[in-house]
Each structure stands twice: as C-alpha cells, then as structure tokens.
C-alpha cells in the first residue's frame, strides 16, 4: 500500500515524528511540512525531504497531524487534486495485525472510559492504550500481535480523516457541541464523532449513551448496538437500578456491582464505568475481573483529580475539562460550595448554560485567559459573582483567600489551554504545583 509512494507528513509535532519513524520501514519517499519549525535545524535521523509548494503535484498521500487545521490552505489544494488525506489512526489501522480494536470517542468521558477498559483488559491479555493518552498509535503499531488488545482514545480531529478504520468495538460516551473553532458547525463535529462507527458491520459492536439513541438513528449504524443509562432500560447494555449496575446481554440480566463501590466522584463517571463494562463483557471478560478493576480505580490525572485539603478546603484539578459540558459535570460532582477557576483559549463555546445550570453551587468564579471577558458576561446574566485575574498563579492566590472550610476549589476551565499552555496537562501540573505550595 505504501510502496513507492510519495507521502507528505503535515505537521511535525509528536504525531509527525512518530509517523516518520513508522514510515522509515517502507520503500517510500517522505516529505515533511511544518510552518512552525525550522526542519533543517532539527536533529532527525530518518531521511526526508523538506516539502515545497510545487511538490504537491508529486504527493500520493498526506498523513495529517491532529493539530493541523482541517481547512489549512495546503489541505484545500490537496482535496482539489483528490490527494488522499488520512490521520495517524487510519495509517496505523491499515497496518495492524490484530482485530481486537476498541475505540472510544466522545465530547466528555473518553479518557476515563478508555483508561478503565485498558485496565480491565490488561488483567487478561497484553493491551496497548493509545491515542490522546499514553503513546501515539503509530509508536506501537509494529509491536502489536494477533492476540493483543488495543484501546484507542480517538479525537474528532483524528476520526475526521479516517477512511477504512473499523474498530471491532466502537464507543461514543456522549456527543454535544465542541471545537466549533475547528469544525465550524456543530453538525460537522457530530459527523466526525460518528465516523467511529462508519465502517462497522453486523459482526462488530456499537456502544452508545442512551441519551444519544435518537441522534444515532441518523447514521445507520450497522454494528450491534448496546446502550448505557442511569435509568433502567430494556435494550441491551447496562443500567442502574436501586444503586446497582446491571448488564443485559439480551438474554440474561446480571448484577455487576453497587454504585457505592465506585471511588471516582460524579454520575458521569458511573456512565463511563457502565460503558467500559459493556465493552469488556463483549470481549468475554469475566465479571469478577471487571469488578476488581473498577473497585480499585481511583481516577485519571487532570480529571476531577483531588489534589489536597488545606484548612478544610478541598482542591481539585480538572484541567481536562476543556468545554462547558465537561465543567458543568465537574461542578455537579463537588460536595461543597464551589470556587470555580475557569477560562482559556476560545474554541467558540458559549458559557451561558454552564453558569445558569451551575449557579446554585457556585460561590464565585475566578476567570483568566483569552475567554475571561466572554465568560464574565455569562456570569453577569446569571448574577454569579466573578473576578478576572491575569493568570493561574493569581487565580489560585485569590481562591485561597476567598475559600472557607467546606468549600471546594475547582480548576475546570471549560476551555482549551492553548492561549497560555502547550496542553491541558501542562496547565494541570502547574495548578497542582501551586496548590502544593499553599500553606
């Protein structure tokens, strides 16, 4: 498939570097383009050609990094010339040895769900957890053997550029509006998410939040459908009744565990766990193994992560809360009055509904970053107290002054980090460092 092809790697960050290393084993000519890097000064062992605009005539295939804007001028020209554009997920899938592929996407919950599935499967077989967490998928593609499992956290950016990608189990945690700066419309974003199911057939499985059941009917899913719900449902899948999680395979209903045994906070995490239960039951993992994994799971870094308690005030890092829905869920998971630290890069989101729905739990909101002014207008509409500060350091200082015993200080920005930080992880680590310095 790749023999004697002229391949352009578009973007030379983490994904681009992994793509170059992967492609060096194939007899193909590799071009690289990244307007933000001086490729001549980079210390790169592999052979490649620095792409020039006139080279587009020679290109057979473009492997696009997720961080490249989908309407980049070069991509527009490539589409006009019918040059195939794919993501790292697609390139990996075309070269994978195993069919034991589980893919997880969603506006919220995908990291937690992916992590839980990976932990359960690792107890039974060699398992690779890749995508937006852990290693990039191309870093492990050649290592994966026939009987291994691979669990992929897939973003809308990656799914948008898939063509043949066909996970045996595809899971959509929940979909709502996000990344409008990128996808331009909510419909484009939702379409990208549902591409996770596009190539499945009746031998595969599609796992969906019951709240998205009607939406899914627009996409003619061919995989066998399973749903998860906080209420009892008659469809195949998982649900909660009387504080217990049950799994229904269409013939038998089995109790899996009690919700009080789940250590991570919030109803949203019960849903994430129910989704993971379906995925692993469909892979014939025994209930005891699933239960032991879930009971021992204490959460994902940067996702409603408890950092420290000081003078009766609890501090939580939810830097992975990069959209309003995610932040709404995090606020709802808190026990006390919430001092919310929010703001960041503007993805085109609206914060009105977040503030209105959360206002009864919000003691105050401390805003910083590119969206601070926009966010403050939503606070004004709902008559929620707010402060605007210069950066996260000052936000933590102010939160520490305002908080009293019983309050929860929550960093859940509802925005991406790119205005001030390289990624949400850097932002979350900075927050945790600041909290550890408090006395």
C-alpha positions as CSV (number, residue, x, y, z in Angstrom):
1,X,0.0,0.0,0.0
2,X,2.8,2.4,0.9
3,X,5.4,1.1,-1.6
4,X,6.9,3.6,-3.9
5,X,4.5,6.3,-2.7
6,X,5.3,10.0,-2.2
7,X,4.0,10.7,1.3
8,X,3.6,14.1,2.9
9,X,3.7,14.3,6.7
10,X,1.8,17.5,7.5
11,X,2.8,18.8,10.9
12,X,5.9,17.7,12.7
13,X,5.0,17.5,16.4
14,X,4.6,14.3,18.4
15,X,2.4,12.7,15.7
16,X,4.5,13.8,12.8
17,X,7.7,12.4,14.4
18,X,6.0,9.1,15.1
19,X,4.8,8.9,11.5
20,X,8.3,9.5,10.2
21,X,9.7,6.7,12.4
22,X,6.9,4.4,11.3
23,X,7.3,5.1,7.6
24,X,11.1,4.6,7.5
25,X,10.5,0.8,7.2
26,X,8.7,1.3,3.9
27,X,10.2,1.9,0.5
28,X,8.5,5.3,0.0
29,X,9.7,8.9,-0.4
30,X,8.8,11.1,2.6
31,X,8.2,14.9,2.6
32,X,7.6,17.0,5.7
33,X,5.9,20.3,6.1
34,X,5.6,22.3,9.3
35,X,5.5,26.1,9.1
36,X,6.3,26.5,12.8
37,X,9.6,24.6,12.7
38,X,12.9,25.0,11.0
39,X,13.3,21.4,9.8
40,X,16.9,21.9,8.7
41,X,17.9,22.6,12.3
42,X,16.2,19.6,13.9
43,X,18.3,16.6,14.8
44,X,16.4,13.9,12.8
45,X,18.0,10.6,11.9
46,X,15.4,9.5,9.3
47,X,15.7,10.5,5.7
48,X,13.1,13.0,4.4
49,X,12.6,15.9,2.0
50,X,11.5,19.4,3.2
51,X,8.2,20.0,1.4
52,X,7.9,22.9,-1.0
53,X,4.6,24.1,-2.5
54,X,5.4,22.8,-6.0
55,X,6.0,19.3,-4.6
56,X,2.2,18.9,-4.1
57,X,2.0,17.6,-7.7
58,X,4.1,14.6,-6.7
59,X,2.3,13.7,-3.5
60,X,0.2,10.5,-3.3
61,X,-0.8,10.5,0.3
62,X,-0.9,13.1,3.2
63,X,-0.7,12.0,6.8
64,X,-2.2,14.9,8.7
65,X,-1.4,15.6,12.4
66,X,-4.4,16.2,14.6
67,X,-3.2,19.7,15.4
68,X,-3.4,20.9,11.7
69,X,-6.5,23.0,11.0
70,X,-8.7,21.0,8.6
71,X,-9.2,24.0,6.3
72,X,-5.4,24.7,6.1
73,X,-4.6,26.1,2.6
74,X,-2.4,23.1,1.7
75,X,-5.3,20.7,2.6
76,X,-7.7,22.6,0.5
77,X,-5.4,22.4,-2.5
78,X,-4.8,18.7,-1.9
79,X,-8.5,18.0,-1.8
80,X,-8.9,19.8,-5.1
81,X,-6.3,17.4,-6.6
82,X,-8.0,14.4,-5.0
83,X,-5.0,13.6,-2.9
84,X,-5.9,11.2,-0.1
85,X,-5.6,12.7,3.4
86,X,-5.5,10.4,6.4
87,X,-4.8,10.5,10.2
88,X,-2.3,8.5,12.2
89,X,-5.2,6.3,13.4
90,X,-6.0,5.4,9.8
91,X,-2.4,4.8,8.9
92,X,-2.0,2.5,11.9
93,X,-5.2,0.6,11.3
94,X,-4.1,-0.3,7.7
95,X,-1.0,-1.9,9.2
96,X,-2.3,-3.5,12.4
97,X,-2.1,-7.3,12.9
98,X,-4.8,-7.6,15.5
99,X,-8.6,-7.3,15.0
100,X,-9.1,-6.7,18.8
101,X,-9.5,-3.0,18.4
102,X,-11.6,-0.9,20.9
103,X,-12.1,2.7,20.0
104,X,-13.5,5.3,22.3
105,X,-14.6,8.9,21.5
106,X,-17.0,11.5,22.9
107,X,-17.2,15.1,23.9
108,X,-16.5,14.1,27.5
109,X,-15.6,11.0,29.4
110,X,-13.4,9.3,26.7
111,X,-10.1,9.4,28.7
112,X,-11.6,7.9,31.8
113,X,-13.5,5.3,29.8
114,X,-10.5,4.4,27.8
115,X,-8.4,4.0,30.9
116,X,-10.8,1.8,32.7
117,X,-11.2,-0.5,29.6
118,X,-7.4,-0.7,29.3
119,X,-7.0,-1.6,33.0
120,X,-9.6,-4.4,32.8
121,X,-8.2,-5.9,29.6
122,X,-4.6,-5.8,30.9
123,X,-5.6,-8.2,33.6
124,X,-6.3,-10.8,31.0
125,X,-4.0,-10.1,28.0
126,X,-1.4,-7.8,26.6
127,X,-3.1,-4.5,26.0
128,X,-2.0,-1.2,24.4
129,X,-3.8,2.0,25.5
130,X,-3.1,4.7,22.9
131,X,-4.4,7.9,21.2
132,X,-4.8,11.0,23.2
133,X,-3.4,9.3,26.3
134,X,-0.3,7.2,26.6
135,X,1.7,6.6,23.4
136,X,0.7,7.6,20.0
137,X,-0.8,4.8,18.0
138,X,2.0,4.6,15.4
139,X,4.6,4.2,18.1
140,X,3.2,0.7,19.0
141,X,1.6,-0.5,15.7
142,X,4.5,-2.8,14.8
143,X,4.6,-4.3,18.3
144,X,1.0,-5.4,18.4
145,X,0.4,-9.1,17.8
146,X,-2.6,-11.1,16.6
147,X,-4.0,-11.8,20.1
148,X,-3.2,-8.4,21.7
149,X,-5.8,-5.8,22.5
150,X,-5.6,-2.2,21.5
151,X,-7.7,0.5,23.1
152,X,-7.7,3.9,21.3
153,X,-8.9,7.2,22.6
154,X,-9.9,8.9,19.4
155,X,-10.5,12.6,18.9
156,X,-12.8,14.2,16.4
157,X,-9.7,15.6,14.7
158,X,-8.3,12.1,14.1
159,X,-11.6,10.5,13.2
160,X,-12.4,13.1,10.6
161,X,-9.5,11.8,8.5
162,X,-10.3,8.1,8.7
163,X,-11.4,6.1,5.6
164,X,-11.3,2.4,6.4
165,X,-10.9,2.5,10.2
166,X,-13.1,-0.3,11.6
167,X,-12.9,-0.9,15.3
168,X,-14.5,-4.2,16.5
169,X,-15.9,-2.3,19.4
170,X,-16.7,1.5,18.9
171,X,-17.8,3.5,21.9
172,X,-19.3,7.0,22.0
173,X,-19.5,8.3,25.5
174,X,-21.7,11.3,24.7
175,X,-21.7,14.0,22.0
176,X,-22.7,17.6,22.2
177,X,-21.3,20.8,20.7
178,X,-17.5,21.4,20.9
179,X,-14.5,22.6,18.9
180,X,-16.6,25.0,16.8
181,X,-13.5,27.0,16.0
182,X,-12.2,23.8,14.3
183,X,-15.2,22.1,12.8
184,X,-17.1,25.3,12.0
185,X,-20.5,23.8,12.8
186,X,-22.0,21.5,15.5
187,X,-23.1,19.1,12.7
188,X,-19.6,18.8,11.3
189,X,-18.3,18.0,14.8
190,X,-21.0,15.4,15.4
191,X,-20.4,13.8,12.0
192,X,-16.7,13.5,12.8
193,X,-17.6,11.7,16.1
194,X,-20.0,9.3,14.4
195,X,-17.3,8.3,11.9
196,X,-16.1,5.9,14.6
197,X,-19.0,3.6,13.6
198,X,-18.9,4.2,9.8
199,X,-17.2,1.0,8.6
200,X,-18.6,-1.4,11.2
201,X,-20.7,-4.4,10.1
202,X,-23.0,-6.8,11.9
203,X,-20.0,-8.6,13.4
204,X,-19.0,-5.5,15.3
205,X,-20.4,-3.7,18.3
206,X,-21.5,0.0,18.7
207,X,-21.8,1.3,22.3
208,X,-23.8,4.4,22.9
209,X,-25.1,6.6,25.6
210,X,-28.9,6.1,25.8
211,X,-29.3,9.9,25.6
212,X,-27.9,9.8,22.1
213,X,-30.1,7.0,20.9
214,X,-32.3,9.2,18.6
215,X,-29.3,11.0,17.3
216,X,-27.6,7.7,16.3
217,X,-30.6,6.8,14.2
218,X,-29.5,9.4,11.7
219,X,-26.3,7.5,11.0
220,X,-27.5,4.0,10.0
221,X,-25.2,2.1,12.4
222,X,-24.6,-1.5,11.3
223,X,-22.8,-2.7,14.4
224,X,-24.8,-4.5,17.1
225,X,-26.0,-1.7,19.4
226,X,-25.6,-1.6,23.2
227,X,-26.6,1.3,25.4
228,X,-25.7,2.6,28.9
229,X,-28.1,4.6,31.0
230,X,-28.6,5.9,34.6
231,X,-32.2,4.6,34.4
232,X,-33.5,1.1,33.7
233,X,-33.8,0.3,30.0
234,X,-35.0,-2.7,28.1
235,X,-32.3,-2.5,25.4
236,X,-29.1,-4.5,25.6
237,X,-26.4,-2.8,27.7
238,X,-26.0,-1.5,31.2
239,X,-28.2,0.5,33.6
240,X,-28.6,1.5,37.2
241,X,-31.4,0.3,39.4
242,X,-31.6,0.6,43.2
243,X,-28.0,1.6,43.5
244,X,-26.7,-1.3,41.4
245,X,-25.3,-1.6,37.9
246,X,-26.7,-4.4,35.8
247,X,-25.6,-5.8,32.4
248,X,-28.3,-7.1,30.0
249,X,-27.0,-9.2,27.0
250,X,-30.4,-9.6,25.6
251,X,-30.9,-13.0,27.2
252,X,-29.7,-12.6,30.8
253,X,-29.5,-9.7,33.2
254,X,-26.5,-9.8,35.6
255,X,-25.6,-7.6,38.6
256,X,-22.1,-6.3,38.2
257,X,-21.5,-4.1,41.2
258,X,-23.0,-1.4,43.5
259,X,-22.5,2.2,42.6
260,X,-21.3,2.9,46.1
261,X,-18.2,0.8,45.3
262,X,-17.1,3.3,42.6
263,X,-14.4,5.5,44.0
264,X,-14.4,8.3,41.4
265,X,-17.0,11.0,42.0
266,X,-20.0,12.0,39.9
267,X,-22.8,10.4,37.9
268,X,-20.9,11.0,34.7
269,X,-18.3,8.5,36.0
270,X,-20.9,5.9,36.7
271,X,-21.8,6.3,33.0
272,X,-18.2,5.9,32.0
273,X,-17.9,2.8,34.0
274,X,-21.1,1.3,32.5
275,X,-19.7,1.9,29.1
276,X,-16.5,0.2,30.0
277,X,-18.4,-2.8,31.4
278,X,-20.2,-3.3,28.1
279,X,-17.0,-3.2,26.1
280,X,-15.2,-5.7,28.3
281,X,-18.2,-8.0,28.7
282,X,-18.5,-8.1,24.8
283,X,-14.8,-9.2,24.8
284,X,-15.8,-12.1,27.2
285,X,-14.0,-10.7,30.3
286,X,-15.4,-12.3,33.4
287,X,-17.4,-10.2,35.9
288,X,-15.0,-10.8,38.8
289,X,-12.1,-9.3,36.8
290,X,-14.3,-6.3,35.8
291,X,-15.5,-5.7,39.3
292,X,-12.0,-5.8,40.8
293,X,-10.7,-3.3,38.3
294,X,-13.5,-0.9,38.8
295,X,-13.4,-1.0,42.6
296,X,-9.6,-0.3,42.6
297,X,-9.8,2.5,40.0
298,X,-9.2,5.9,41.6
299,X,-9.4,8.2,38.6
300,X,-7.4,9.8,35.8
301,X,-4.9,12.6,36.2
302,X,-6.4,16.1,35.4
303,X,-10.0,14.8,35.5
304,X,-11.7,15.9,38.8
305,X,-8.4,14.9,40.4
306,X,-8.3,15.5,44.2
307,X,-5.1,17.4,44.9
308,X,-5.1,18.4,48.5
309,X,-7.2,19.6,51.5
310,X,-6.0,22.7,53.4
311,X,-7.8,24.0,56.4
312,X,-11.0,22.2,55.4
313,X,-10.9,23.4,51.8
314,X,-10.6,20.7,49.1
315,X,-8.7,21.5,45.8
316,X,-9.5,19.6,42.6
317,X,-7.6,19.6,39.3
318,X,-10.0,19.2,36.3
319,X,-7.7,20.8,33.7
320,X,-9.1,18.2,31.2
321,X,-12.4,20.0,31.5
322,X,-12.0,21.8,28.2
323,X,-15.6,22.5,27.3
324,X,-18.7,23.9,29.1
325,X,-20.4,20.5,29.4
326,X,-17.4,18.9,31.0
327,X,-17.1,21.7,33.5
328,X,-20.8,21.5,34.3
329,X,-20.4,17.8,35.1
330,X,-17.3,18.6,37.3
331,X,-19.2,21.3,39.3
332,X,-22.1,18.9,39.9
333,X,-19.7,16.3,41.3
334,X,-18.5,18.6,44.1
335,X,-19.9,18.3,47.6
336,X,-19.4,21.8,48.9
337,X,-19.8,25.4,47.6
338,X,-17.6,25.7,44.6
339,X,-15.0,28.4,43.8
340,X,-14.5,27.7,40.1
341,X,-11.3,28.7,38.3
342,X,-12.0,28.9,34.6
343,X,-11.1,30.4,31.2
344,X,-8.6,29.8,28.5
345,X,-8.4,29.5,24.7
346,X,-11.6,30.4,22.9
347,X,-13.0,27.5,20.9
348,X,-16.2,29.3,20.1
349,X,-18.1,27.9,23.1
350,X,-21.0,29.7,24.9
351,X,-20.8,29.7,28.7
352,X,-24.4,30.9,29.5
353,X,-25.9,27.5,30.1
354,X,-23.0,26.3,32.2
355,X,-23.2,29.2,34.6
356,X,-27.0,29.2,34.7
357,X,-27.2,25.4,35.5
358,X,-24.4,25.6,38.0
359,X,-25.2,28.9,39.8
360,X,-26.7,27.3,42.9
361,X,-23.4,25.5,43.6
362,X,-21.1,28.4,42.6
363,X,-19.8,30.6,45.4
364,X,-17.7,32.6,43.0
365,X,-16.0,32.2,39.6
366,X,-12.3,33.3,39.0
367,X,-11.6,33.9,35.4
368,X,-8.3,34.2,33.4
369,X,-7.1,33.7,29.9
370,X,-8.5,34.6,26.4
371,X,-12.1,33.9,27.3
372,X,-12.2,35.8,30.6
373,X,-14.3,38.7,29.4
374,X,-16.7,36.5,27.4
375,X,-17.1,34.2,30.5
376,X,-17.8,37.1,32.7
377,X,-20.7,38.2,30.6
378,X,-22.3,34.8,31.3
379,X,-21.8,35.3,35.0
380,X,-23.4,38.7,34.8
381,X,-26.5,37.3,33.1
382,X,-27.0,34.7,35.9
383,X,-25.9,37.1,38.7
384,X,-23.0,35.0,39.7
385,X,-20.1,36.7,41.4
386,X,-16.8,36.7,39.4
387,X,-13.3,38.0,39.4
388,X,-10.9,38.4,36.4
389,X,-7.2,37.9,37.1
390,X,-4.1,37.9,35.0
391,X,-3.1,34.2,35.2
392,X,-3.4,30.9,37.1
393,X,-1.0,32.0,39.8
394,X,-3.2,34.9,40.8
395,X,-6.3,32.7,40.4
396,X,-5.0,30.3,43.0
397,X,-3.9,33.1,45.3
398,X,-7.4,34.7,45.2
399,X,-9.2,31.3,45.6
400,X,-7.1,30.6,48.7
401,X,-8.1,34.0,50.2
402,X,-11.8,33.5,49.4
403,X,-12.2,29.9,50.4
404,X,-13.5,28.8,53.9
405,X,-13.8,25.4,55.5
406,X,-16.2,23.2,53.5
407,X,-15.6,24.9,50.1
408,X,-14.3,23.2,47.1
409,X,-11.8,25.0,44.8
410,X,-12.1,23.5,41.3
411,X,-9.9,24.2,38.3
412,X,-12.2,23.3,35.4
413,X,-11.5,25.8,32.7
414,X,-14.3,24.9,30.2
415,X,-11.7,26.0,27.6
416,X,-8.6,24.6,25.9
417,X,-5.3,25.6,27.3
418,X,-3.5,26.9,24.1
419,X,-3.6,30.6,25.0
420,X,-1.2,30.1,27.9
421,X,-0.1,26.5,28.0
422,X,1.1,23.8,25.5
423,X,-1.7,21.5,26.6
424,X,-4.2,20.8,29.4
425,X,-1.6,18.6,31.1
426,X,0.9,21.4,31.5
427,X,-1.9,23.6,32.9
428,X,-3.0,20.9,35.3
429,X,0.6,20.3,36.5
430,X,1.1,24.0,37.1
431,X,-2.2,24.1,39.1
432,X,-1.1,21.2,41.3
433,X,2.3,22.8,41.9
434,X,0.6,26.0,43.0
435,X,-1.7,24.1,45.4
436,X,1.2,22.2,46.9
437,X,2.9,25.5,47.7
438,X,-0.1,26.8,49.7
439,X,0.3,26.9,53.5
